[in-house]
Amino acid sequence: MNRAFGTLLTGTAVSAAGLGLWLFAGGVDLPLVAPAKAGVVMMCAGGAEALLGLYRIARATAGSR
């Protein structure tokens, strides 16, 4: 697996984990951070990483033409 697909896979996994936190951990009270808010941050970061992976894939395929 090359770097672009790894970045895309990691971003998708982080987004899915963030979505799980946002949907199912809203009622959990932690003293430091709210899990639902951490899930939103993880979804944003994972989405950005997935977009970076898509960009790298598109750039690699355009470079091989």
C-alpha positions in Angstrom: 0.0 0.0 0.0 1.4 3.3 -1.0 1.4 6.5 1.1 -1.7 8.1 -0.6 -3.9 5.0 0.0 -2.6 4.8 3.6 -3.5 8.4 4.2 -7.0 7.9 2.8 -7.5 4.8 4.9 -6.3 6.5 8.1 -8.5 9.5 7.5 -11.5 7.3 6.9 -10.9 5.3 10.0 -10.4 8.5 12.2 -13.6 9.9 10.7 -15.5 6.8 11.5 -14.2 6.7 15.1 -15.2 10.3 15.5 -18.7 9.6 14.2 -19.0 6.8 16.7 -18.0 9.1 19.5 -20.3 11.8 18.4 -23.3 9.5 18.0 -22.9 7.2 21.0 -20.9 8.9 23.7 -22.9 12.0 24.1 -24.2 11.1 27.6 -20.8 10.2 29.0 -19.4 12.8 31.4 -15.6 13.0 31.6 -13.9 15.7 33.6 -11.4 16.8 30.9 -13.3 16.7 27.6 -16.7 15.9 26.3 -16.5 12.8 24.1 -19.1 14.2 21.6 -17.0 17.3 21.0 -13.9 15.2 20.7 -15.8 13.2 18.1 -16.6 16.3 16.0 -12.9 17.3 16.1 -11.9 13.8 15.1 -14.4 13.8 12.2 -13.0 17.2 10.9 -9.4 16.0 11.2 -10.2 12.6 9.6 -12.0 14.3 6.8 -9.1 16.6 6.1 -6.7 13.7 6.1 -9.0 11.7 3.7 -9.1 14.7 1.4 -5.3 14.9 1.5 -5.2 11.2 0.5 -7.6 11.8 -2.4 -5.5 14.7 -3.5 -2.3 12.6 -3.4 -4.0 9.8 -5.4 -5.3 12.3 -8.0 -1.8 13.9 -8.2 -0.1 10.5 -8.6 -2.5 9.4 -11.4 -2.2 12.7 -13.2 1.6 12.5 -13.0 1.7 9.1 -14.7 -0.2 10.2 -17.8 
